[in-house]
Structures are given as C-alpha cells and as structure tokens.
Amino acid sequence: MDLEDRSLQPNVKVVLLAKLREYKSDLNNLKSEHKRLASANSNQAARDDLLESGMADAMSVSANQRGRLMMSTERLNESSDRIKESRRTMLETEELGVSILQDLHQQRQSLLHANDTLHGVDDNISKSKKILTNMSRRMSRNKWIISSIIVVLVVAIALILYFKLSK
C-alpha cells in the first residue's frame, strides 16, 4: 500500500500517506497490546485496563471520525448553498435575457413597420412626382396652344383691319 500511495497524484498521496501512517501506528499499538495481553493473560486487571484503553481509543477514533463527518457535512451544505445561489442567479439572468429578447423583437417589429410605411410613402412621392411632371408638361403645352391661338387671332384681326381699311 505504501508503494501504491507514492505513485498517486500529490493531493491524494498526502491524504493517503497520512492515513497509512495512522493505520501503521494503530497496528503497532494493537500488536504491543496483544503481546502484553498474551503475556499477562491470567491478570484480570490487565484485561480491564485493555478494555478501558480500547474503549478510549475507539472513542477518540469515533470522535475524530465524527469531527470529519461534521466538517464534510458543513462543506456539503456550503456547496449546496453556493449551487442554489448560482441557480438563482442563472434564473435571474435567463429572465433578463428573455425580457431583452422580447424588447428586441418588439423593436424589430416597429422597425419593419416603419420600413413598410417608408416604402409606401416613397411610392406615393414617386407617383406624385410623375403627376406633377405631367401637369407641368400639360401646362406648358396649354400655354403654347393659347399663345398660338392669340397670335393667330391677332394676325387675323390685323388682316381684317388691313383689308377693311385698304378698300
């Protein structure tokens, strides 16, 4: 186990080597107590002492395990709280994103409507320009026609006066 522990990653290796040392010391303590009990098997006082020390060791190991369990539980609770807070933040961000997307959709619709209206106005302006150009041409043509009629009438009046006055 010692060789296997040394070939692992540094962060895992430190923990496992510490446990291995602890287990070796526990094993050595148990061996020494076993030798002592084997030699003093008839001594009842030694038995009582062993039971009391075993209980004390079990209690200290149990207390140590209980402390580690409490620390692990506390870390787990803290991690759970962080996860809940992260989830809450994520949900708020998602709601904000949905709201922004809805606003952007409404703005897009407004821009599309304004673009359609602009194209309609542009078409109307083009039609109005054509109509005004046609009206301007007709007005110029009508001026030429009226001017021509006036000139013809003036020439006709002048001819009539010439022939009437010349007789």
C-alpha contacts under 8 A as a table, 3 or more apart, distances in Angstrom:
res1	aa1	res2	aa2	distance
1	M	4	E	5.06
1	M	5	D	6.06
1	M	20	L	7.95
2	D	5	D	5.21
2	D	6	R	6.42
2	D	17	L	7.36
2	D	20	L	7.36
3	L	6	R	5.25
3	L	7	S	6.64
4	E	7	S	5.40
4	E	8	L	6.87
5	D	8	L	5.56
5	D	13	K	5.56
5	D	16	L	6.34
5	D	17	L	6.41
6	R	13	K	6.23
6	R	17	L	7.84
7	S	13	K	7.72
8	L	12	V	6.62
8	L	13	K	5.52
9	Q	12	V	5.51
9	Q	13	K	5.74
10	P	13	K	4.90
10	P	14	V	6.23
11	N	14	V	5.73
11	N	15	V	7.02
12	V	15	V	5.44
12	V	16	L	6.23
13	K	16	L	5.16
13	K	17	L	5.89
14	V	17	L	5.29
14	V	18	A	6.22
15	V	18	A	5.26
15	V	19	K	6.38
16	L	19	K	5.08
16	L	20	L	6.04
17	L	20	L	4.90
17	L	21	R	6.13
18	A	21	R	5.19
18	A	22	E	6.23
19	K	22	E	4.97
19	K	23	Y	6.08
20	L	23	Y	5.05
20	L	24	K	6.10
21	R	24	K	5.07
21	R	25	S	6.19
22	E	25	S	5.23
22	E	26	D	6.17
23	Y	26	D	4.99
23	Y	27	L	6.05
24	K	27	L	4.95
24	K	28	N	6.12
25	S	28	N	5.03
25	S	29	N	6.09
26	D	29	N	5.05
26	D	30	L	6.10
27	L	30	L	5.05
27	L	31	K	6.09
28	N	31	K	5.04
28	N	32	S	6.16
29	N	32	S	5.23
29	N	33	E	6.15
30	L	33	E	5.05
30	L	34	H	5.95
31	K	34	H	4.94
31	K	35	K	6.20
32	S	35	K	5.14
32	S	36	R	6.15
33	E	36	R	4.94
33	E	37	L	5.98
33	E	50	L	7.57
34	H	37	L	5.04
34	H	38	A	5.91
35	K	38	A	5.02
35	K	39	S	6.15
36	R	39	S	5.28
36	R	40	A	6.08
37	L	40	A	4.95
37	L	41	N	5.29
37	L	46	A	7.00
37	L	47	R	7.16
37	L	50	L	7.99
38	A	41	N	5.15
40	A	43	N	5.32
40	A	46	A	6.85
41	N	44	Q	7.58
41	N	46	A	7.83
41	N	47	R	7.61
43	N	46	A	5.45
43	N	47	R	6.72
44	Q	47	R	5.00
44	Q	48	D	6.31
45	A	48	D	5.10
45	A	49	D	6.12
46	A	49	D	4.96
46	A	50	L	6.08
47	R	50	L	5.06
47	R	51	L	6.20
48	D	51	L	5.13
48	D	52	E	6.17
49	D	52	E	5.14
49	D	53	S	6.07
50	L	53	S	5.12
50	L	54	G	5.85
51	L	54	G	5.02
51	L	55	M	6.03
52	E	55	M	5.05
52	E	56	A	6.13
53	S	56	A	4.84
53	S	57	D	6.04
54	G	57	D	5.00
54	G	58	A	5.96
55	M	58	A	4.93
55	M	59	M	5.91
56	A	59	M	4.96
56	A	60	S	6.09
57	D	60	S	5.08
57	D	61	V	6.02
58	A	61	V	5.06
58	A	62	S	5.82
59	M	62	S	4.90
59	M	63	A	5.91
60	S	63	A	4.97
60	S	64	N	5.99
61	V	64	N	4.97
61	V	65	Q	6.06
62	S	65	Q	5.05
62	S	66	R	5.93
63	A	66	R	4.90
63	A	67	G	6.06
64	N	67	G	5.10
64	N	68	R	6.30
65	Q	68	R	5.08
65	Q	69	L	5.99
66	R	69	L	4.93
66	R	70	M	6.07
67	G	70	M	5.07
67	G	71	M	6.21
68	R	71	M	5.05
68	R	72	S	6.07
69	L	72	S	5.04
69	L	73	T	6.03
70	M	73	T	5.03
70	M	74	E	6.07
71	M	74	E	5.03
71	M	75	R	6.14
72	S	75	R	5.08
72	S	76	L	6.03
73	T	76	L	4.97
73	T	77	N	6.13
74	E	77	N	5.08
74	E	78	E	6.19
75	R	78	E	5.03
75	R	79	S	6.07
76	L	79	S	5.04
76	L	80	S	6.09
77	N	80	S	4.96
77	N	81	D	6.15
78	E	81	D	5.04
78	E	82	R	6.22
79	S	82	R	5.04
79	S	83	I	6.12
80	S	83	I	5.02
80	S	84	K	6.13
81	D	84	K	5.05
81	D	85	E	6.12
82	R	85	E	5.03
82	R	86	S	6.01
83	I	86	S	4.99
83	I	87	R	6.02
84	K	87	R	5.01
84	K	88	R	6.12
85	E	88	R	5.04
85	E	89	T	6.14
86	S	89	T	5.04
86	S	90	M	6.02
87	R	90	M	4.94
87	R	91	L	6.13
88	R	91	L	5.13
88	R	92	E	6.22
89	T	92	E	5.10
89	T	93	T	6.10
90	M	93	T	5.04
90	M	94	E	6.06
91	L	94	E	4.95
91	L	95	E	6.13
92	E	95	E	5.09
92	E	96	L	6.16
93	T	96	L	5.02
93	T	97	G	6.08
94	E	97	G	4.96
94	E	98	V	6.16
95	E	98	V	5.10
95	E	99	S	6.16
96	L	99	S	5.05
96	L	100	I	6.16
97	G	100	I	5.08
97	G	101	L	6.11
98	V	101	L	5.05
98	V	102	Q	6.17
99	S	102	Q	5.11
99	S	103	D	6.26
100	I	103	D	5.06
100	I	104	L	6.09
101	L	104	L	4.99
101	L	105	H	6.08
102	Q	105	H	5.01
102	Q	106	Q	6.26
103	D	106	Q	5.13
103	D	107	Q	6.16
104	L	107	Q	5.01
104	L	108	R	6.03
105	H	108	R	5.01
105	H	109	Q	6.21
106	Q	109	Q	5.08
106	Q	110	S	6.21
107	Q	110	S	4.98
107	Q	111	L	6.12
108	R	111	L	5.04
108	R	112	L	6.10
109	Q	112	L	5.07
109	Q	113	H	6.11
110	S	113	H	5.09
110	S	114	A	6.09
111	L	114	A	5.00
111	L	115	N	6.01
112	L	115	N	4.96
112	L	116	D	6.17
113	H	116	D	5.10
113	H	117	T	6.15
114	A	117	T	5.01
114	A	118	L	5.99
115	N	118	L	4.97
115	N	119	H	6.20
116	D	119	H	5.14
116	D	120	G	6.24
117	T	120	G	4.99
117	T	121	V	6.16
118	L	121	V	5.04
118	L	122	D	5.99
119	H	122	D	4.91
119	H	123	D	6.13
120	G	123	D	5.12
120	G	124	N	6.24
121	V	124	N	4.98
121	V	125	I	6.08
122	D	125	I	5.06
122	D	126	S	6.20
123	D	126	S	5.09
123	D	127	K	6.27
124	N	127	K	5.09
124	N	128	S	6.07
125	I	128	S	4.98
125	I	129	K	6.04
126	S	129	K	5.09
126	S	130	K	6.33
127	K	130	K	5.15
127	K	131	I	6.20
128	S	131	I	5.04
128	S	132	L	6.07
129	K	132	L	5.12
129	K	133	T	6.06
130	K	133	T	5.07
130	K	134	N	6.15
131	I	134	N	5.12
131	I	135	M	6.10
132	L	135	M	4.94
132	L	136	S	6.02
133	T	136	S	5.05
133	T	137	R	6.26
134	N	137	R	5.12
134	N	138	R	6.18
135	M	138	R	5.09
135	M	139	M	6.03
136	S	139	M	5.03
136	S	140	S	6.20
137	R	140	S	5.12
137	R	141	R	6.07
138	R	141	R	4.96
138	R	142	N	5.87
139	M	142	N	4.99
139	M	143	K	6.11
140	S	143	K	5.04
140	S	144	W	6.33
141	R	144	W	5.12
141	R	145	I	6.14
142	N	145	I	4.96
142	N	146	I	6.04
143	K	146	I	5.14
143	K	147	S	5.87
144	W	147	S	4.96
144	W	148	S	5.92
145	I	148	S	5.04
145	I	149	I	6.15
146	I	149	I	5.00
146	I	150	I	6.10
147	S	150	I	5.10
147	S	151	V	6.16
148	S	151	V	5.07
148	S	152	V	6.09
149	I	152	V	5.04
149	I	153	L	6.06
150	I	153	L	5.03
150	I	154	V	6.01
151	V	154	V	5.06
151	V	155	V	6.07
152	V	155	V	5.10
152	V	156	A	6.00
153	L	156	A	4.91
153	L	157	I	5.99
154	V	157	I	5.08
154	V	158	A	6.01
155	V	158	A	4.96
155	V	159	L	6.07
156	A	159	L	5.07
156	A	160	I	6.08
157	I	160	I	5.05
157	I	161	L	6.04
158	A	161	L	5.13
158	A	162	Y	6.02
159	L	162	Y	4.93
159	L	163	F	6.10
160	I	163	F	5.26
160	I	164	K	6.01
161	L	164	K	5.07
161	L	165	L	5.78
162	Y	165	L	5.26
162	Y	166	S	5.79
163	F	166	S	5.13
163	F	167	K	6.48
164	K	167	K	5.72
